[in-house]
Amino acid sequence: MKVWLECILSEEVLDLRTFLIILEIIVSLGLIASVLLQSGRSAGFSGTISGGAEQLMGNKARGMDVILRKMTTVCAILFIVLAIILVAIQ
């Protein structure tokens, strides 16, 4: 009876691990896509000045940049949490 129970539990853990790995792959692809789709910042000294001016004036990114920034944050947090869980159940 004990061997049978351990076999069922190991199959459930294996199924959970497979599900988490697939979820990790999907989240990582979402993270890659959200980072690549974001618009680039101005480079160099002029970018530093304009970035400071935007912060002082209170201009915020609009539209797609806001959505992509939030998507990047959520995907990054999910990626880290899933990676920790996968290491813990290994």
TITIDO-143482 format. One line per field, with one value per residue (C-alpha): residue number from 0; residue in three letters; x, y, z. Coordinates in steps of 0.02 Angstrom, whole numbers, plus 50000, padded with zeros to 5 digits. Layout:
<recs>
num: NUM; ...
residuo: ALA; ...
c1: X; ...
c2: Y; ...
c3: Z; ...
</recs>
This chain:
<recs>
num: 0; 1; 2; 3; 4; 5; 6; 7; 8; 9; 10; 11; 12; 13; 14; 15; 16; 17; 18; 19; 20; 21; 22; 23; 24; 25; 26; 27; 28; 29; 30; 31; 32; 33; 34; 35; 36; 37; 38; 39; 40; 41; 42; 43; 44; 45; 46; 47; 48; 49; 50; 51; 52; 53; 54; 55; 56; 57; 58; 59; 60; 61; 62; 63; 64; 65; 66; 67; 68; 69; 70; 71; 72; 73; 74; 75; 76; 77; 78; 79; 80; 81; 82; 83; 84; 85; 86; 87; 88; 89
residuo: MET; LYS; VAL; TRP; LEU; GLU; CYS; ILE; LEU; SER; GLU; GLU; VAL; LEU; ASP; LEU; ARG; THR; PHE; LEU; ILE; ILE; LEU; GLU; ILE; ILE; VAL; SER; LEU; GLY; LEU; ILE; ALA; SER; VAL; LEU; LEU; GLN; SER; GLY; ARG; SER; ALA; GLY; PHE; SER; GLY; THR; ILE; SER; GLY; GLY; ALA; GLU; GLN; LEU; MET; GLY; ASN; LYS; ALA; ARG; GLY; MET; ASP; VAL; ILE; LEU; ARG; LYS; MET; THR; THR; VAL; CYS; ALA; ILE; LEU; PHE; ILE; VAL; LEU; ALA; ILE; ILE; LEU; VAL; ALA; ILE; GLN
c1: 50000; 50140; 50233; 50074; 50045; 50225; 50205; 50047; 50129; 50285; 50175; 50081; 50244; 50307; 50147; 50160; 50343; 50303; 50164; 50279; 50416; 50293; 50229; 50408; 50442; 50284; 50328; 50507; 50446; 50327; 50469; 50581; 50442; 50397; 50578; 50609; 50449; 50486; 50547; 50728; 50786; 50891; 51075; 51217; 51221; 51069; 50967; 51018; 50963; 50797; 50763; 50789; 50677; 50539; 50548; 50542; 50396; 50300; 50279; 50241; 50252; 50083; 49996; 50093; 50250; 50153; 50075; 50242; 50327; 50194; 50201; 50390; 50374; 50242; 50335; 50499; 50418; 50330; 50492; 50587; 50449; 50429; 50617; 50625; 50478; 50556; 50720; 50628; 50533; 50681
c2: 50000; 50121; 50087; 50118; 50284; 50339; 50293; 50400; 50546; 50538; 50540; 50692; 50782; 50736; 50804; 50963; 50982; 50959; 51088; 51212; 51188; 51221; 51374; 51433; 51420; 51519; 51653; 51665; 51688; 51824; 51908; 51903; 51973; 52113; 52168; 52164; 52260; 52405; 52564; 52605; 52751; 52889; 52849; 52959; 53125; 53196; 53047; 53084; 53265; 53224; 53084; 53203; 53333; 53205; 53158; 53340; 53383; 53228; 53159; 52974; 52847; 52820; 52675; 52523; 52568; 52565; 52397; 52323; 52388; 52309; 52148; 52143; 52166; 52032; 51908; 51939; 51909; 51752; 51689; 51707; 51629; 51482; 51454; 51450; 51328; 51215; 51210; 51174; 51024; 50951
c3: 50000; 50044; 49880; 49782; 49871; 49839; 49655; 49640; 49731; 49622; 49465; 49531; 49567; 49394; 49315; 49419; 49372; 49187; 49200; 49288; 49158; 49016; 49110; 49136; 48949; 48908; 49036; 48972; 48793; 48854; 48946; 48793; 48682; 48802; 48818; 48630; 48589; 48705; 48624; 48656; 48761; 48687; 48707; 48761; 48852; 48762; 48821; 49000; 48985; 48902; 49026; 49170; 49090; 49067; 49250; 49306; 49193; 49243; 49067; 49073; 48935; 48853; 48771; 48722; 48821; 48984; 48943; 48892; 49048; 49159; 49059; 49080; 49268; 49287; 49176; 49269; 49438; 49376; 49298; 49461; 49567; 49449; 49442; 49633; 49642; 49511; 49606; 49769; 49700; 49608
</recs>
